[in-house]
Amino acid sequence: MPGGIYGIHYKDRLTADDVLGGTYQRTGTPMKGGQYSQRQMIKQQLHNQNLRLREAFVREDVRLTGTIAGNMPQVAATLRAGGLELSKAQVQQARKTFVTGDGRFNWELFCDAIEKARTDANKESALMKHARMFKQIDQDNSGRISRDELETALHASNVSMPQDQIDKVLNTIDADGDGNISYPEFVDGMAKEMMTGANVFSRVTTANSMRSPRRQ
């Protein structure tokens, strides 16, 4: 099952309340050898996803140079094989950053950057920040961000965005296609924004500056 950049898959049932309430670390699912918290399980997922991504590149890098051909089809196909689903624009951004002067894609540097992003994102401070940001946008406290809620948050933050661009953001982040953004989708979307430079959610102000009252 492909994972998000941050190691949280859209099918995971993790919520912002889990993170803010501490159950993300306290509760667990029975596994061999005892109880493992959601955070421990995702840490293991991170390790597996990082390994899968590197293995995909190694299969293409027959001479073990740390690089592969930097053309769009090659890079995109290898990323998919490694379980990392990115849009065309996101792959292009990755190529822009990691293709060297000889036209080769430096996959070792790319994997290092992805692993650092995943590690940083799973630090306590980052988890809390993303959870609070999600909750401030999720005005009806449903656990999912609707298109209307995203528009409201952008408007309250004085971020002007055309309707078609909002649709594009939703389509990119809404992995299960239900028309809403769950917390795992939101977290992964934040990581993908870092690669594209879109920074839509990072421009949303804190909850205290939201102009719309929070609905109960």
URHUTA-V742937 format. One record per backbone hydrogen bond with DSSP energy under -0.5 kcal/mol. NH is the residue of the N-H (numbers start at 1). CO is the residue of the C=O. Records with the same first field share a line. If there is no record, write none. Layout:
NH=CO, CO
This chain:
3=83
7=4
9=7
12=9
19=15
20=16
21=17
22=18, 19
24=18
25=22
26=22
27=23
29=36
31=34
34=31
36=29
38=27
39=24
41=37
42=38
43=39
44=40
45=41
46=42
47=43
48=44
49=45
50=46
51=47
52=48
53=49
54=50
55=51
56=52
57=53
58=54
59=55
60=56, 57
61=57
62=60
64=61
68=105
70=103
75=71
76=72
77=73
78=74
79=75
80=76
81=77
82=78
83=80
84=79
85=83
86=84
91=87
92=88
93=89
94=90
95=91
96=92
97=93
98=94
99=95
100=104
103=100
105=68
106=98, 104
107=66, 105
108=66
110=106
111=107
112=108
113=109
114=110
115=111
116=112
117=113
118=114
119=115
120=116
121=117
122=118, 119
123=120
127=123
128=124
129=125
130=126
131=127
132=128
133=129
134=130
135=131
136=132
137=133
138=134
139=137
141=138
145=181
146=144
150=146
151=147
152=148
153=149
154=150
155=151
156=152
157=153
158=155
159=154
160=158
161=159
166=162
167=163
168=164
169=165
170=166
171=167
172=168
173=169
174=170
175=173
177=174
181=145
182=180
183=143
184=14
186=182
187=183
188=184
189=185
190=186
191=187
192=188
193=189
194=190
195=191
196=192
197=193
198=193
203=199, 200
204=201
209=206
210=207
215=139
